[in-house]
């Protein structure tokens, strides 16, 4: 038999001696349950509480033998642990957990004493549904009451359809997701859809037309367009329906379905052929492809026009909607095969300038790369940094060159005397580091007379050199003129490269 702790007996004696009436907690009854949140600690008391008559005689995990107080929490779809094990608990507690509401509560679990808690305190763990709420009753053993510390811990819950332990939204941002919805499109390449609803209730005149124009204030490149149309009309075969945006007009409906009445249709290029009915309901292919809008900016006016092309029947354009899919910002599924302009870790020894023109000493401003599949490689897939700490160049355009090759065009040339790093989709710190130092043929990090020997070795096939290392005069060939050009650079102090000869490149960041 368990002995009642001394502090419970003492507190009861003090209450009897004082002869006072203790305040009733606001959450004394289930109907007054106080909300608690995940990963919080709540301090409460059962002193002054009463038995909730609606739950008298329950045995949810453990019997109810003391008055208690109530809390409520929303399920998360993951595991939840609730305890009174903290130092703020001053008496022998019990915990009971119910699913549902106070009139149809179903016992989930309960506990009297947990082996991992001292002082006869309680702890429960259970799984939750994200569509259910849970009632928590804190009571005590053998009629005891006191203060308690209620600790609620919830398991981290996230969507992880490919089971790699990374939330799906992070997978999409990182480009590491799979085709979780099984539609054949990598998840990071899916469109993010927004629906714009327009209830208009405009009459369609007999042998006339009605138009409605709506302005979309959002901006974004269109990846897919679907159009919803709800019409009440007694002869659908009279109607044509067009939607227009900017310079494009697409016919959605072209006098189909003869004498059938009414429609509630979503027009989608991926829909089924039109199946007539009264009403005609479903997702159907438009008369002309809505893909005509792909690549446009969704911003601006959109107009729908419904025309009645025969006498006798009339109707109403009840509502219409635009369902716009904008591609997610990162869709970089191609794998980099090679850096075609400068090999990894290379030094660009060329200058884009006229000989001895100190005002135009620059490095390259465009670079080419080859992928296994470049179709989903875009400018947003890249990050450019420079070791010098200055603002790095940015990509202004990306050209698809064919053969899965792309060209990045920068807003300015790379900086002399610094490493410029190109990172692809953030998954690799850098795919190529380019240091620009005029005349540095042997890639030592500084231009010296040893570079004359290096260029001679390259021309005599005694060393393997890339064209960008040897073609000093940018003539397109590697010959003795390149040696002359290098000697001019090294010997003529008034020529443009000379001020850069004292620059020493810092250590390569990603050798």
N, C-alpha and C positions, 0 to 999 in steps of 0.2 A: 504494500500500500504506500502511495506517495504522500509524503508529509507536505502540508501547505507551507510555502516559503515564509520565513519570518517577516519579510517586509509586507506581505499581503495581510497576514494576521494583524500586524501592527497598524497598518493603514486602516483596516476595518475597525479596530478598537478605537483609533483616534476619531473616526467618523461617528461611531456610536456615542463616544463621550461628548463630542461637540454638539450632537443633537441637531445638526444643521441639515438643510435640504440642498443637495448638490445640483448644479445646473445640468439640464438634460442636453446632450450634444445634438447639434442640428441634424446630424446624420444617424440619429438613433434608430430610425425605421428605414426599411428598404426604399420606401418612396422618397426619402430624403438623401439618398446616396450621393456622395460628393465625387466629382470626376477626378481621376488621377491620370497622369501621363506616363509613357514609357521612360525608363531611365531617370526616375526622380525619386526623392526621399520625402515622405510626408510624415509629419509628427501629429499624433492624435491621442485621444484618451477615450477609454470606456467608462471612466468614473462618471456616475450620474446617468448612465444608460439603462435601458430596460430590455426585457425580452420582447422581441418582435413577435406578436401573437400569430402572424401569418406563417412563421417558420418554427413554431413551437414543436419540439419533439423531433426535429430533423436529425439525420445522421449522415452528413455529407463528408465522408472521409474520416470524420470523428464526430462524436455526439456533441450537441449543443447544451452546455451545462452552465453557461454564464451569459449575462447580457452582453451585447456587442454593438458595434457601429458599422456602417456600410459605405463602400466606395464602388465606383463603376469605371471601367476602362474599355476602350474599343480594341478589338482584336486586330492583329497585324498580318495574320497569315503565317507567322512564325512562332517559335517557342517563347514562353514567358515564364519568368521566375519571380515569385513574390515571397518576401520574408519579413519577419519581425526580429531578426537576429541582432540588430544594432544595439549599441550601448544606450540608445534613447528608450529602450523597452525596459520597464521596471517591474514586470510581473509575468506570470506563467500564461502564455498566450495560446490560442487556437486560431487556425485559419480555415475558412470554407470558401470555395469558389463555385459560382453558378453561371451557367450560360442562359441568355434570354433576359426577360424583364421580371419585375416583381410578381406578376400574376401567373407566369408560366415558367419560372426558373427551374432549370435542370441541373442537378449536381454534376460538377466536373471533377473536383478533387478536394481534399482537405488534409489537414495535418495537426497533430497535437504537439509532439516534441520531435524536433529534427536532430539527428545524431551529430550534425555539424554545427549546431547552435548551442551555446551555453545557456544556462538559466532557464531551461524548459521552454525555450522559444521555438517558433514554428517557421516552416518553409515549404512552399509547394512549387512544382514546375509542371507545365502542361503546354500542349499545342493549341494554337488559336486559329480562328477563321477570320479573314479580313472583312467578313460581312456580319459578324456577330459581336455583341457586347457582353462583357463579363462582370458579374456582381461579386464583390469581395466583402466577406463578413469577418471582421476581427472580433474575437470574443476571448474568453479565458477558461481556465480549468477550475472546476469545483466552486463556482460562484465568484471567482476573483475578478477584480477590475484593476485598471491602472493605466499608465501612460505607455505609448508604444511608438516605435519608429518603423514605418511601413516603407519598405524598399522594393521598387518595381524595376525589373531589368528585362528588356525585350531583345530577342535575337534580331540581328540585322537581316532584313529581308529585301531581296532584289530579284528582278527578272534575270535569269541566266539560262537562256534556251539552249546554248551550246555546251553548258556544263563545265566551263573553264574557270569558274570561280570569280569571274569578272562581270559586273553588272552589264546588261545588254547595252545601255546607253553609253557606257564607257567603251565597250567593244566597238560600237558604231563610230564613236569619235576617234578611236585609235586605228580603225580600219582592220580590226582583228576578228570581226564577227563572221559567222557562217550564214547560210541561207536558212534562218530559223523558221520563217513562215513557208518555206518550201515552194516559193513561186519562181525559182530559177534566177533571182536577182540578189546579189550580195546585199545584206541588210544596210550597209553604209551607203548604198547606191539607191535606196528606195526614196520615193517622194514623200515629203511631209505634207499631208493634205489639210487644207482649211476650207470649210464650207461657208459660203455667204448666201443667206436666205433672203428672198425678196417677196413677201406677201403683197400682191398688188390689186387683185380683184378688178381687172380691167375688162369691160365688155368688148367682145370681138364682133364688129359690125358685119352684117350680111353683105357679101361682095365688097368688103373693105378690109382694112388692116389696123392693127394696133401695135404700138411700140412702147417699150419701157427701157430707159437708160439708167444705169446705176454706176456710180463712181467708186472704184476700189482705191482706197488710200494707201494700202500696203504695197510694198515694192518687192520684187523678187523675180528671178528667171523662171519661167514656166517650164515644168517638166512633163505635166500632164493636165488635161482639162476634161472634166465631165460636166454635163449640164442637166439639171433636173427641171422638169416641166409638169405642172398640174393644170389641166384644162378640162372644163366642162363644155361639151359640144355634142350636138346630136348627129353629126356626120363628119367623122374625122377625115374622110376622103376629100373634103373641101379644103383642107388646111395645108399651108406650108409654114414652116418655122425656121427662121434664120437667127444666128447669133453673130455679132460683129464686135471686133476690138481692134483698134488701130487700123491697119490697112487690110485686115483679113475679115472675110465674111464666110461663115460655114453654114450650109443648109443641114438642119437636123432632121426635118420631117418633110416629105415631098408627096403629099396627097395619098398616103397609104391608108389601108384599113377601111375603105369604102364607107358603108353606113354604120360602122361601129360607133358607139357613143363613148366619150370621155377618155382621158388618159392621165396616168400618173407614172411617168417614165423618167428614168435616168439614161441619158445618152452618153455612151462610153465606147471608145474605139475597140475595147476588149470585150464588149457586150455580145449578146446573142443576136441573130437576125430577128427582125421585128415579128412578134407573134401577136396577131390581132385578137381583140376581145372586147367585151362590153362590161367593165372598162378595159382598156389596154394598159396593163400594168407589168413593169419589169425593167431590166437593164438591157438596153438594146443598142445596136450599132447605129450611128447617125447616117443620114443619107450621104454626107461627105465627111472625111476624116477630121476630127477635132485636133489632130496632131499639127494642123496648119498653124496653131497658136504656140506650139512648143518653141522655146527659145526667146519668145517675147517677154517683156516685163509685164507683170500682171497689173501694174499701176495704171489708173486711168478709167475711161468710160467703157462700159460693156453694154451693148444694146441687143435686146431680143425683139424680133418682129414676127407677129403671127398674122397671116393673111388668109382671109376666107375667099376662095376663088369660085364659088358657085352660089346660086340663089337658094332661098328658103330656110336654111339652117343658121342659127346663131349660137353663141356661147360666151364663155368667160375665161380669160387667162387668170386663174386663181393665184398662182404663185410660180416663181421659178427660182433656181439656185445655181450658183457657180461652185463647183468642187475643184479647187485648184491644188495641184500637186507641185510643190517646189522641191527640187533635189536637195537632199541634205548636204551641208557645206563641204563635207569631205567624202570623196568617192575615189580612193586611190588604191585600186586593187592590182595595178601592174607591179611587177618585180623588176628592179633595176638590174640590167645586165652589164652595161659599161658606160663609162664617162668618155665620150668620144672626142671632146675638145682637148681636155687636159687629163692625163691619167691621175689616179688617186695619189695625192702627195706631190703632184708636179708643181713646177714653177713656170709661170708664163713669162718667157723672155722676149716676147714681141711688144712693140709699141705701135699704137694706132696714131701716127702723127707724121708730119713731114720732117725730114732730116734737119737737125739743128734748129728746131722750132720749140723753144722752151715753154711756150704757152700751151702746148697741146700734148704733153706727155701723159699718156693714159694707158691703162690696161684694157683687156677685152671687156666687152659689154654684152656678149651673147655666148651661150654655151650649149652644147648638144649632148644628149644622152639617149641610150637605147634601152628599151624595156622588152619583156616577153610579150606584153600587151599594153599598148599606150592609150587605148581607147578611153580609159577612165582616169588618165593622168591630167590634172589641170593645175593652174597656177597656185591654187590654194593648198596643194599638196606639199609645197616647198617652204622651207625656212632658211634664210640667209643670215649669217653672222660674220663679223670681222673681229679679229683679236685686238685691234687698236682701241676699241671702245667707242669709236665714232658710229654714227648712224649708218648701218649697212645699206647697200643698194637694195632695191625692191624689184620684183618682177612686174613688168608692165604688160607683157603679153606672153603667151605660150603658143608656139606654132607646132602643129602636127605635120611632120615632114614625110610621112609614109614609111613603110618598113618598120613600124613601131619605134620610130625615132622622134624626139621632140627637141625643140630649141627654146631655151629660156632667154628672153630679151629683157635686160635690166634697164632701170631708169638712169643709170650712170655706170661708167667703167669701174672695175674693182680698184682698190687703193694700192698704190705702190708702197712696198715696205711692210705690208700686212698680209696675214693669212685670211682668205675669204673662204668660209665653209658653207657648203650646200647640203642641207639636211632634207631628206625626202620623207614626208608624212610623219615626222617626229619619231619614227620607229628606229631610226639609226642616227646617232649623234651627228655624223656627217657622212656623205657618200663620196665627196671629193673636197680636198683642201687645195686652194690655189693661192700661191704667193706670187705677186708681181714684182719683179726686180729686173730692170733692163740690163742685159748683157750677162746674166748669171746662167751661162750655158751648162756648167757642171753642177748646178743646183746646190752650191755650197752655202748659199744664203748671202753671198756678197760677190759683186763683179770684180774680177782681178785678171791679171795676165794669164793665170792658169786656165781661164776660159778659152783663150786662143788655142792652147794645146788641146783642150777638150773638143773644140769645134774641128780642129784638124783630125783628131782621132775619129770623129764621127764621119767626116768626109772620106777618110781612108778606110772605112769599115773596120776600124780597130776598136770601135766602141758602138754599142747600140744606142742610138739617139732618136728621139721623136722629132718630127718635122718642126714642131714649135720651138725646140731647143736650138735648132741649127739655122733656121731661116731668119737671120738677123735683119736682112734688108727687106724682108716681107715681099720678096720677088716671086714667091711661089716655087722656087727651086733651091736646092742646097748646093752651093758652089763657092768658089774663092771670093766672090763678092761679099759673102757673109763674113769672111775673115776681115776683109777691108772695113766693113761696117763696124765690126766689133772693135777693131783697132782705133777707128775714129772715136768711138764712144769712150774708150779708155784713155786716149791721149789728148783729146781736144777739150780743154776745160770750159770752153764757151758753148759746147754742144749740149743739147737739152738733157741727155741722160746723166751728165756728169754730177749734178747735185745729188743724185740718188745713190751714188756709188758708196757713200758712207753709211747707208742704211743697212742695218743688220736685222734680218727677219727673226722674230722671236721663235722659240721652239714650236715646231709643228704641233697643233693641238690633238690631232688624231693620226699618228704615224701608221 
